[in-house]
Amino acid sequence: MRSETLKGHLDALILSVVSIGPLHGYAIIEQLRLRSGGAMTLPEGTVYPALHRLEAAGLLSSYWSQTAGRRRRVYELTRRGERELGTRRAEWREFAHAVEAVLSPAEPSGPTAVPA
Amino acid sequence: MTSPYQQQLGRELTAVGIRGALHRRIVAEIDDHLQCDPDALLGEPRALAQQFADVIGSARAKTAAVAAFASLVVAGVVTLVIAVATGGTLRSAQPAGGPLHGPTTLATAAATVAVIALQVALACGLLVALRWLWRRHTGVLPAAEARVIVRRAIVGVGAGITGVAAIATAAVAERHVPGAPSAGPVIGASAVAVVALLASVPSLRAATRVRPLAEGPAGDVVDDLGPLAPAALKNRPWRVALLVAMAIALLATVAGVLQADPYDGAARGIVDGLACLAGFATLGPWLGLWSRRGRELAG
């Protein structure tokens, strides 16, 4: 999948991935790839600034954690982030439903009246 | 041990004004990522650092806007309390006519500075708050717009400090004048206002350090009105300025009528309206109220 296609949805995708629990940057990118069946391979460089942007917007919070002797910055969803994710999901469903309705091959249903 | 990539990223982050704890955090996050995946597609260090600068610059500009507005509100309330409690320390700002001597000269000069500075602070505070209101959910602002927001915040806070200091100066200069308010409480209240204004300085400093480069226009006074701007004003910032100047002139005239001095009110209204237009013409491009490019587009 082209990264340009994903750009407009990057925030919602990150929020959705982080909603499963606190994750560090690499794990977020891995989850995006795994959950999309390998279809979403974003350039990693775009994800870290996005994480900082979402944190600045109050949708994510972050803290340092010590794992196997390594310090890692871990991100988790805030309450505001949960609400935002809910909104984004509802908007996406509506949008996807509408696009699906238009893109699906029209079923033959007899002659259609064309307005004059 | 750091890789050449991290070293270069560190230098690029410094070059765009990202330093201290945030600098260390970003380098550590990227270091962690490269340990997990040495072949990660992180892009050129300069481009990555610039992305961070755009994100952080926007966030800090918005924080500076909120901090400046909040401190200006506190200072405004304190100033209002001073004005009500003293029955108008700024009266000497009115042209009294005749020769001015000693403390009266200083008091008049200080009160004049206070009136002008507080109006500039009020205008900048309102403009910065309006722009924040419409752009608060925008993740990355154009660099030009972020700079305008920070500039307005700095000018607003600076004018606020100047205005409050001038009020205190006027009170001190008039302390021996019969009937003048006691200088002590005015100085105390002014100090509270200055402290409130100074509290916003760290946010302003942080916002000026980062150098975003995101493309896009700075916007103008019509963008400050956001969805409130009627269609007739779109791309016509000078119409907004004219309407505001007329409103100011009308308000001053009405105030004059209420004080049984309509001619003085009208004269002050005309002067204030013209001052508003002069300020718009001279400071407008710098404070993002209008731009020559915008005028060309509108034309």
Chai-1 contact restraints between the chains, C-beta under 6 A:
chainA,res_idxA,chainB,res_idxB,connection_type,confidence,min_distance_angstrom,max_distance_angstrom,comment,restraint_id
A,G25,B,E29,contact,1.0,0.0,6.0,A-B,restraint_1
A,G25,B,H33,contact,1.0,0.0,6.0,A-B,restraint_2
A,Y26,B,H33,contact,1.0,0.0,6.0,A-B,restraint_3
A,Y26,B,C36,contact,1.0,0.0,6.0,A-B,restraint_4
A,P43,B,L41,contact,1.0,0.0,6.0,A-B,restraint_5
A,E44,B,A40,contact,1.0,0.0,6.0,A-B,restraint_6
A,E44,B,L41,contact,1.0,0.0,6.0,A-B,restraint_7
A,E44,B,L42,contact,1.0,0.0,6.0,A-B,restraint_8
A,G45,B,L42,contact,1.0,0.0,6.0,A-B,restraint_9
A,G45,B,G43,contact,1.0,0.0,6.0,A-B,restraint_10
A,G45,B,L48,contact,1.0,0.0,6.0,A-B,restraint_11
A,P49,B,Q51,contact,1.0,0.0,6.0,A-B,restraint_12
A,P49,B,F52,contact,1.0,0.0,6.0,A-B,restraint_13
A,P49,B,V55,contact,1.0,0.0,6.0,A-B,restraint_14
A,H52,B,V55,contact,1.0,0.0,6.0,A-B,restraint_15
A,R53,B,V55,contact,1.0,0.0,6.0,A-B,restraint_16
A,R53,B,G139,contact,1.0,0.0,6.0,A-B,restraint_17
A,A56,B,A59,contact,1.0,0.0,6.0,A-B,restraint_18
A,R72,B,D32,contact,1.0,0.0,6.0,A-B,restraint_19
A,R73,B,E29,contact,1.0,0.0,6.0,A-B,restraint_20
